[in-house]
């Protein structure tokens, strides 16, 4: 089947968007391919079409491994593919071990075409071993800029992808991202170990004729936002820089008759999912958010994107504004700017690159907070409350967060963004002794479910992965009642920052020039480009 036949048969389109066909032909030629395409440019078709086009060539199966950090994107694409009668599976946090096993069995033995996983999944040795048994013909990496420490969203787990390439040495790779500087482009090619003889890079113009960019200089940003929303129709996104401001502005808009909600990384998974669904289904017109919102959101009719605050760089700005007008219709993208933004930008440099002695201070205060002594800690993981660390150790939040990220890049720790840690349970009473206790029907059912689903529950604390949306109130009360009797140990779900020590506690900390000085210089340079754009300097 030709790529055009696959496009028409499975997706109903007669023609490719600009650049798509060249990228697909490069993939089909067996090249390692980097595609830098604007948001809304149709990146997913660049790996879906070639996989479907060649699927009938392999009697033992044809599978595309898709690596993406976006769980929402995984779920959306799997559902959309299933609606087109294309078999696809996704493995993400929250699936039971049995469901993961079934998904991998389906991909190994069934006519499945796509397997979506997060980069963190690649860190599992068990998963890697199973991966080598799958009929993988293409590796697609979404948000590929995340592999580069020069990018704006570096994720250490992406570095595991090069290990996967060694397991699948003859499988071509397609790396996709919306924006990448020349440094990030080179880093992607290097870190992903592109074939030096068979590789192609496609850089498509971020310009989209249906997006109308403008800059408005105003000291009254909230009033101007309300005015712009009242003058427009359709869905809108408003980007702000902090969580508190997203909540305040959403409240102010609602009070003025504009249906709005807020979104940021401090919300739990259920809240984020509900808010995202409400906005996508037009139950809510305006989403006021931090940059935690938007990646992987495929809503075609966003008519207006407003930036209340100056983004860090043009790449981030283009990524976020590219969420407007994905249906090809005219849409407005507006940056609100005033004289105070330049001063705020200078403070941002300090917040992102605090002094070296402060970084060392954060390291030792974090060790003290976690009670990790000199020469210990290697390999230990803590579920840390970042806000409590800053409160107890009297540390400023933004510079401290940057310091922990710098220590991660330097290899001292592995500090992750706030996650919702699933509830954990251990049964303390031997299985043969449980019959001696009197249980309510609900307690007995809960224990039976736990013993059936988790074989190691009598010896270890296990995550309740089958409760994908968390423990509801009734389940929580049953677990608490069993814990009060000493039958189980129960640790409810919590929001925490996982922190793993990659070295024993050191007496001194050294941050290499490439991680601190070079990155700081580039950050300042790119921020200046953003300021020059806002002030319309050529």
Secondary structure by P-SEA (a helix, b strand, c coil): ccaaaaaaacccccccccaaaaaaaaaaaccbbbbbcccccccccaaaaaaaaaccccccbbbbbbbbccaaaaaaaaaaaaaacbbbbbbcccccaaaaaaaaaaaacccccbbbbcccccccaaaaaaaaaccccbbbbccccccccccccccccccaaaaaaaacccbbbbbbbccccaaaaaaaaaaaccccccbbbbbcccccccccccccccccaaaaaaaaaaaccccbbbbbccaaaaaaaaaaaaaaccccccccccccaaaaaaaaaaaaaccccccccccccccccccccccbbbbccccccaaaaaaaaccccccccbbbbbbbbccaaaaaaaaaaaaacccaaaaaaaaaaaaaaacccccccccccccccaaaaaaaaccccaaaaaaaaaaaaaccccccccccccbbbbbcccccccccccccaaaaaaaaaaaaccccccccccccccccccccaaaaaaaaaaaaaccbbbbcbbbbbbbbbccccccbbbbcccccaaaaaaaaaaaaaaaaaaaccc
